[in-house]
Amino acid sequence: MKITHTPLLVFAGIALATFQVRAESLVDGSAELGKSRSTTCAACHGQDGNSTIPMWPSIAGQAATYTVAQLMAFKDGSRSDPVMSSLAMTLSDEDIRHLAVYFESLPGPTMAVADANTVSKGEALYRGGDAQTGVAACIACHGPTGSGNPAAGYPSVRGQHATYTAKQLREYAADTRKSDGKTRMMRDIAARLDSDDIDAVASYMQGLH
């Protein structure tokens, strides 16, 4: 597959110039209270929010805005998972904000690496997209290091397990995950990726730090 840089990179350059590291969360919550409510989360996501099991995501360092949105989606049924849906139903809106701020305050994953066999393909898709298939560059929303854009609600993808990311992309492509809302941004992008594309870009994001 030939990878070419798309005009979207012009937009990406402008958008990325506005990315700033925030010292304070955009969500009104207490990290201390979140920590006190995080015991159940540790079973899947790890004591420090960094999962050791590839099928479950690391949530340490994730933007609180995104975590709140996803927990609310699990709670209201717009996103479904047997474990997360039932757990989210037990959380108050205040609990969700506290948990989100707590996990945002923790250091994110830093040890994972990309598959050397697919890193070139994954990097090309992440940074340049694919003009032939209409795939937008991931960098436009998720940033050059995969740290996302909290103000816009775009998540951090850096260091995330490739297994988990690939599963989410396939669910978006199959229209079974719909938490991108009315924009359908992720569903439209994922639907244009073939299986090898998904595995390559997911692995590349795993290696971002």
C-alpha contacts under 8 A as a table, 3 or more apart, distances in Angstrom:
res1	aa1	res2	aa2	distance
2	K	130	D	7.78
3	I	124	A	6.29
3	I	125	L	7.02
3	I	128	G	7.32
3	I	129	G	7.07
3	I	130	D	5.36
3	I	131	A	7.39
4	T	124	A	7.79
4	T	128	G	6.29
4	T	129	G	7.03
4	T	130	D	5.79
4	T	131	A	6.15
5	H	9	L	7.11
5	H	127	R	7.76
5	H	128	G	4.30
5	H	129	G	6.38
5	H	130	D	6.94
5	H	131	A	7.06
6	T	9	L	5.94
6	T	128	G	6.01
6	T	129	G	6.57
6	T	130	D	7.00
6	T	131	A	5.76
6	T	136	A	7.64
6	T	137	A	7.67
7	P	10	V	5.58
7	P	11	F	7.38
8	L	11	F	5.15
8	L	12	A	6.15
8	L	136	A	6.86
8	L	137	A	6.96
8	L	140	A	7.39
9	L	12	A	4.56
9	L	13	G	6.02
9	L	127	R	7.92
9	L	128	G	6.83
9	L	137	A	7.11
9	L	140	A	6.85
10	V	13	G	5.25
10	V	14	I	6.60
11	F	14	I	5.19
11	F	15	A	6.06
11	F	140	A	7.08
12	A	15	A	4.98
12	A	16	L	5.79
12	A	139	I	6.72
12	A	140	A	4.22
12	A	141	C	7.50
13	G	16	L	5.28
13	G	17	A	6.30
13	G	140	A	7.61
14	I	17	A	5.35
14	I	18	T	7.14
15	A	18	T	5.54
15	A	19	F	7.13
15	A	140	A	6.87
15	A	141	C	7.96
16	L	19	F	5.23
16	L	140	A	7.09
16	L	143	G	6.26
16	L	144	P	7.82
19	F	143	G	7.99
19	F	149	N	6.62
22	R	25	S	6.93
25	S	28	D	7.26
25	S	64	A	6.89
25	S	101	V	6.68
25	S	104	E	7.84
26	L	64	A	7.14
26	L	65	T	6.71
26	L	150	P	7.67
26	L	151	A	7.38
27	V	64	A	6.17
27	V	65	T	6.22
27	V	97	R	6.65
27	V	100	A	7.94
27	V	101	V	6.73
28	D	97	R	6.68
28	D	98	H	7.81
28	D	101	V	7.83
29	G	34	G	7.87
29	G	94	E	7.44
29	G	97	R	5.14
29	G	98	H	4.49
29	G	99	L	7.88
29	G	100	A	7.73
29	G	101	V	5.80
30	S	33	L	5.27
30	S	34	G	6.07
30	S	97	R	7.70
30	S	98	H	4.92
30	S	99	L	7.90
30	S	101	V	6.30
30	S	102	Y	6.86
31	A	34	G	4.85
31	A	35	K	6.06
31	A	98	H	5.84
31	A	99	L	6.92
31	A	100	A	7.99
31	A	101	V	5.25
31	A	102	Y	3.85
31	A	103	F	7.62
31	A	105	S	7.15
32	E	35	K	5.22
32	E	36	S	6.55
32	E	98	H	7.80
32	E	102	Y	6.85
33	L	36	S	5.15
33	L	37	R	6.55
33	L	98	H	5.91
33	L	99	L	7.54
33	L	102	Y	7.83
34	G	37	R	5.17
34	G	38	S	6.17
34	G	95	D	6.93
34	G	97	R	7.78
34	G	98	H	4.21
34	G	99	L	4.04
34	G	100	A	7.23
34	G	101	V	6.91
34	G	102	Y	5.08
34	G	103	F	7.86
35	K	38	S	5.09
35	K	39	T	7.67
35	K	98	H	7.92
35	K	99	L	6.77
35	K	102	Y	5.94
36	S	39	T	7.13
37	R	40	T	7.55
37	R	95	D	7.40
37	R	99	L	6.92
38	S	41	C	5.19
38	S	42	A	6.57
38	S	99	L	6.68
39	T	42	A	5.46
39	T	43	A	7.49
39	T	47	Q	7.96
40	T	43	A	5.88
41	C	44	C	6.06
41	C	45	H	5.87
41	C	46	G	7.36
42	A	45	H	4.98
42	A	46	G	4.36
42	A	47	Q	4.74
42	A	48	D	7.43
42	A	49	G	6.76
43	A	46	G	6.07
43	A	47	Q	7.59
44	C	51	S	6.50
44	C	53	I	7.61
44	C	56	W	6.38
45	H	48	D	7.77
45	H	49	G	5.13
45	H	50	N	5.76
45	H	51	S	4.31
45	H	52	T	7.53
45	H	56	W	6.51
45	H	57	P	6.44
45	H	58	S	5.74
45	H	59	I	6.81
46	G	49	G	4.87
46	G	50	N	5.17
46	G	51	S	4.66
46	G	52	T	6.72
46	G	58	S	7.72
47	Q	50	N	7.23
48	D	60	A	6.80
48	D	106	L	7.02
49	G	58	S	5.74
49	G	59	I	5.24
49	G	60	A	4.41
49	G	103	F	6.47
49	G	106	L	7.27
49	G	108	G	7.75
50	N	57	P	7.59
50	N	58	S	4.37
50	N	59	I	6.29
50	N	60	A	5.78
50	N	108	G	6.85
50	N	109	P	6.11
51	S	54	P	7.19
51	S	56	W	6.37
51	S	57	P	6.05
51	S	58	S	4.76
51	S	59	I	7.79
53	I	56	W	5.74
53	I	57	P	7.92
54	P	57	P	6.93
54	P	161	H	5.26
54	P	162	A	7.25
54	P	163	T	5.59
54	P	164	Y	6.14
55	M	161	H	7.37
55	M	163	T	5.77
55	M	164	Y	4.92
56	W	161	H	7.80
56	W	164	Y	6.20
57	P	160	Q	6.57
57	P	161	H	6.42
57	P	164	Y	6.15
58	S	108	G	7.61
58	S	109	P	7.13
58	S	160	Q	6.23
58	S	161	H	7.40
59	I	62	Q	5.34
59	I	103	F	6.37
59	I	104	E	7.69
59	I	108	G	7.37
60	A	103	F	4.86
60	A	104	E	5.83
60	A	105	S	7.31
60	A	106	L	5.10
60	A	107	P	5.89
60	A	108	G	4.69
60	A	109	P	7.21
61	G	103	F	6.03
61	G	104	E	4.28
61	G	105	S	6.02
61	G	106	L	5.23
61	G	107	P	5.35
61	G	108	G	4.44
61	G	109	P	7.97
61	G	156	S	7.87
62	Q	66	Y	7.26
62	Q	67	T	6.93
62	Q	103	F	6.72
62	Q	104	E	5.02
62	Q	108	G	7.31
62	Q	155	P	6.70
62	Q	156	S	5.77
63	A	66	Y	5.43
63	A	67	T	6.43
63	A	100	A	7.61
63	A	104	E	5.50
63	A	148	G	7.98
63	A	149	N	7.99
63	A	150	P	5.45
63	A	153	G	7.88
63	A	155	P	6.34
63	A	156	S	6.86
64	A	67	T	5.00
64	A	68	V	5.99
64	A	97	R	7.50
64	A	100	A	4.56
64	A	101	V	5.29
64	A	103	F	7.48
64	A	104	E	5.55
64	A	150	P	7.49
65	T	68	V	5.33
65	T	69	A	6.30
65	T	100	A	7.50
65	T	150	P	6.05
65	T	151	A	7.43
65	T	153	G	5.94
66	Y	69	A	5.06
66	Y	70	Q	6.22
66	Y	150	P	6.99
66	Y	153	G	5.36
66	Y	154	Y	6.79
66	Y	155	P	5.90
67	T	70	Q	5.18
67	T	71	L	6.09
67	T	100	A	5.49
68	V	71	L	5.25
68	V	72	M	6.03
68	V	96	I	6.07
68	V	97	R	6.14
68	V	100	A	5.98
69	A	72	M	5.21
69	A	73	A	6.12
70	Q	73	A	4.89
70	Q	74	F	6.24
70	Q	79	R	7.58
70	Q	179	S	7.46
71	L	74	F	5.08
71	L	75	K	6.09
71	L	88	A	6.07
71	L	96	I	6.82
72	M	75	K	4.84
72	M	76	D	6.05
72	M	88	A	7.41
72	M	93	D	7.96
72	M	96	I	7.83
73	A	76	D	5.28
73	A	77	G	5.87
73	A	78	S	4.97
73	A	79	R	5.07
73	A	80	S	7.94
73	A	179	S	6.83
74	F	77	G	5.22
74	F	78	S	6.32
74	F	79	R	4.86
74	F	80	S	5.76
74	F	81	D	7.35
74	F	84	M	6.47
74	F	85	S	4.78
74	F	88	A	6.00
74	F	89	M	7.71
75	K	78	S	7.87
75	K	85	S	5.93
75	K	86	S	7.80
75	K	88	A	4.93
75	K	89	M	5.04
76	D	79	R	7.70
77	G	80	S	5.99
77	G	85	S	7.23
78	S	178	K	6.90
78	S	179	S	6.39
79	R	85	S	7.77
79	R	177	R	6.37
79	R	178	K	6.54
79	R	179	S	5.84
80	S	84	M	7.49
80	S	85	S	5.86
80	S	177	R	7.67
81	D	84	M	5.33
81	D	85	S	5.33
82	P	85	S	5.77
82	P	86	S	6.58
83	V	86	S	5.62
83	V	87	L	6.32
84	M	87	L	5.07
84	M	88	A	5.88
85	S	88	A	5.27
85	S	89	M	6.37
86	S	89	M	5.34
86	S	90	T	7.08
87	L	90	T	5.50
87	L	91	L	7.08
88	A	91	L	5.28
89	M	92	S	7.95
91	L	94	E	7.87
91	L	95	D	5.64
91	L	96	I	6.34
92	S	95	D	5.02
92	S	96	I	6.36
93	D	96	I	5.12
93	D	97	R	6.43
94	E	97	R	5.19
94	E	98	H	6.23
95	D	98	H	5.17
95	D	99	L	6.08
96	I	99	L	5.22
96	I	100	A	6.07
97	R	100	A	5.11
97	R	101	V	6.23
98	H	101	V	5.29
98	H	102	Y	6.16
99	L	102	Y	5.06
99	L	103	F	6.22
100	A	103	F	5.42
100	A	104	E	6.08
101	V	104	E	5.05
101	V	105	S	6.30
102	Y	105	S	5.27
102	Y	106	L	6.96
103	F	106	L	5.38
104	E	107	P	7.96
108	G	159	G	7.63
109	P	112	A	7.24
109	P	158	R	7.54
109	P	159	G	5.26
109	P	160	Q	7.14
109	P	209	H	7.80
110	T	159	G	6.03
110	T	209	H	5.92
111	M	159	G	7.32
112	A	159	G	5.75
112	A	160	Q	7.84
112	A	161	H	7.68
112	A	206	Q	6.00
112	A	207	G	5.60
113	V	159	G	7.63
113	V	203	S	7.75
113	V	204	Y	7.92
113	V	206	Q	6.02
113	V	207	G	4.02
113	V	208	L	7.56
114	A	118	T	7.87
114	A	119	V	6.24
114	A	203	S	4.93
114	A	204	Y	5.09
114	A	205	M	7.35
114	A	206	Q	5.77
114	A	207	G	4.33
114	A	208	L	7.90
115	D	118	T	5.67
115	D	119	V	5.88
115	D	200	A	7.93
115	D	203	S	6.01
115	D	204	Y	7.28
116	A	119	V	5.25
116	A	120	S	7.95
117	N	120	S	7.74
118	T	121	K	5.47
118	T	122	G	6.09
118	T	200	A	5.28
118	T	203	S	7.59
118	T	204	Y	7.77
119	V	122	G	4.99
119	V	123	E	5.88
119	V	200	A	6.56
119	V	201	V	7.81
119	V	203	S	7.19
119	V	204	Y	5.62
120	S	123	E	5.18
120	S	124	A	6.17
121	K	124	A	5.18
121	K	125	L	6.36
121	K	197	D	7.63
121	K	200	A	6.22
121	K	201	V	7.33
122	G	125	L	5.29
122	G	126	Y	6.05
122	G	197	D	7.12
122	G	200	A	4.46
122	G	201	V	3.98
122	G	202	A	7.34
122	G	203	S	7.03
122	G	204	Y	5.18
123	E	126	Y	5.02
123	E	127	R	5.89
123	E	128	G	7.93
123	E	201	V	6.80
123	E	204	Y	6.13
124	A	127	R	5.39
124	A	128	G	5.39
124	A	129	G	6.62
125	L	128	G	5.33
125	L	129	G	4.27
125	L	130	D	6.33
125	L	135	V	7.95
125	L	137	A	6.23
125	L	138	C	7.31
125	L	197	D	7.82
125	L	201	V	6.52
126	Y	129	G	5.98
126	Y	137	A	5.32
126	Y	138	C	4.72
126	Y	139	I	5.85
126	Y	201	V	6.30
126	Y	204	Y	7.82
127	R	137	A	5.36
127	R	138	C	6.31
127	R	139	I	5.36
127	R	144	P	7.66
128	G	136	A	7.43
128	G	137	A	4.91
128	G	138	C	7.81
128	G	139	I	7.84
129	G	134	G	7.69
129	G	135	V	5.15
129	G	136	A	4.75
129	G	137	A	3.91
129	G	138	C	6.97
130	D	133	T	5.73
130	D	134	G	5.86
130	D	135	V	4.91
130	D	136	A	6.67
130	D	137	A	7.47
131	A	134	G	4.95
131	A	135	V	6.39
131	A	136	A	7.75
132	Q	135	V	7.85
133	T	192	R	6.31
134	G	189	I	7.92
134	G	192	R	7.13
135	V	189	I	5.67
135	V	192	R	6.23
135	V	193	L	7.34
136	A	140	A	7.96
136	A	189	I	6.80
137	A	140	A	5.89
138	C	141	C	5.99
138	C	142	H	5.97
138	C	143	G	7.57
139	I	142	H	5.05
139	I	143	G	4.59
139	I	144	P	5.56
139	I	146	G	7.27
140	A	143	G	6.06
141	C	148	G	6.29
141	C	149	N	6.73
141	C	154	Y	6.22
142	H	145	T	7.69
142	H	146	G	4.97
142	H	147	S	6.00
142	H	148	G	3.89
142	H	149	N	6.41
142	H	154	Y	6.32
142	H	155	P	6.68
142	H	156	S	6.40
142	H	157	V	7.00
143	G	146	G	4.96
143	G	147	S	5.89
143	G	148	G	5.44
143	G	149	N	7.37
144	P	147	S	7.59
145	T	158	R	6.56
145	T	208	L	5.81
145	T	209	H	6.05
146	G	156	S	5.56
146	G	157	V	5.07
146	G	158	R	4.54
146	G	205	M	6.85
146	G	208	L	6.35
146	G	209	H	7.41
147	S	155	P	7.11
147	S	156	S	4.26
147	S	157	V	6.31
147	S	158	R	5.98
148	G	154	Y	5.21
148	G	155	P	4.79
148	G	156	S	4.28
148	G	157	V	6.94
149	N	152	A	5.53
149	N	153	G	6.15
149	N	154	Y	4.93
149	N	155	P	6.48
149	N	156	S	7.45
150	P	153	G	4.90
150	P	154	Y	5.88
150	P	155	P	6.76
151	A	154	Y	7.70
157	V	160	Q	5.54
157	V	205	M	6.11
157	V	206	Q	7.43
157	V	208	L	7.99
158	R	205	M	5.47
158	R	206	Q	5.92
158	R	207	G	6.99
158	R	208	L	4.79
158	R	209	H	5.60
159	G	205	M	6.24
159	G	206	Q	4.14
159	G	207	G	5.56
159	G	208	L	5.49
159	G	209	H	6.07
160	Q	164	Y	7.48
160	Q	165	T	6.95
160	Q	205	M	6.69
160	Q	206	Q	4.83
161	H	164	Y	5.37
161	H	165	T	6.29
161	H	202	A	7.88
161	H	203	S	7.80
161	H	206	Q	5.59
162	A	165	T	5.04
162	A	166	A	5.87
162	A	199	D	7.38
162	A	202	A	4.78
162	A	203	S	4.90
162	A	205	M	7.24
162	A	206	Q	5.49
163	T	166	A	5.35
163	T	167	K	6.25
163	T	202	A	7.55
164	Y	167	K	5.15
164	Y	168	Q	6.34
165	T	168	Q	5.16
165	T	169	L	6.24
165	T	202	A	5.60
166	A	169	L	5.11
166	A	170	R	6.18
166	A	198	I	5.84
166	A	199	D	5.95
166	A	202	A	5.55
167	K	170	R	5.17
167	K	171	E	6.20
168	Q	171	E	4.99
168	Q	172	Y	6.15
168	Q	177	R	7.43
169	L	172	Y	5.04
169	L	173	A	6.10
169	L	186	M	7.78
169	L	187	R	7.91
169	L	190	A	5.67
169	L	198	I	6.85
170	R	173	A	4.94
170	R	174	A	6.11
170	R	190	A	6.95
170	R	198	I	7.67
171	E	174	A	5.05
171	E	175	D	6.11
171	E	176	T	5.17
171	E	177	R	5.20
172	Y	175	D	4.99
172	Y	176	T	6.07
172	Y	177	R	4.95
172	Y	178	K	6.68
172	Y	186	M	6.34
172	Y	187	R	4.55
172	Y	190	A	6.06
172	Y	191	A	7.29
173	A	176	T	7.71
173	A	186	M	7.98
173	A	187	R	5.26
173	A	188	D	7.20
173	A	189	I	7.74
173	A	190	A	4.75
173	A	191	A	4.21
173	A	192	R	7.81
174	A	177	R	7.62
174	A	187	R	7.81
174	A	191	A	7.27
175	D	178	K	6.36
175	D	187	R	6.40
177	R	187	R	7.97
178	K	181	G	6.06
178	K	184	R	7.40
178	K	187	R	7.39
180	D	183	T	6.46
180	D	184	R	5.48
180	D	185	M	6.36
180	D	186	M	6.19
180	D	187	R	7.43
181	G	184	R	5.84
184	R	187	R	5.19
184	R	188	D	5.91
185	M	188	D	5.37
185	M	189	I	6.26
186	M	189	I	5.12
186	M	190	A	5.87
187	R	190	A	5.22
187	R	191	A	5.98
188	D	191	A	5.33
188	D	192	R	6.80
189	I	192	R	5.47
189	I	193	L	6.99
190	A	193	L	5.26
190	A	198	I	7.82
191	A	194	D	7.75
193	L	196	D	7.94
193	L	197	D	5.55
193	L	198	I	6.16
194	D	197	D	5.20
194	D	198	I	6.34
195	S	198	I	5.18
195	S	199	D	6.35
196	D	199	D	5.18
196	D	200	A	6.09
197	D	200	A	5.16
197	D	201	V	6.11
198	I	201	V	5.44
198	I	202	A	5.93
199	D	202	A	5.23
199	D	203	S	6.09
200	A	203	S	5.22
200	A	204	Y	6.21
201	V	204	Y	4.94
201	V	205	M	6.22
202	A	205	M	5.24
202	A	206	Q	6.31
203	S	206	Q	5.00
203	S	207	G	6.59
204	Y	207	G	5.26
204	Y	208	L	6.65
205	M	208	L	5.15
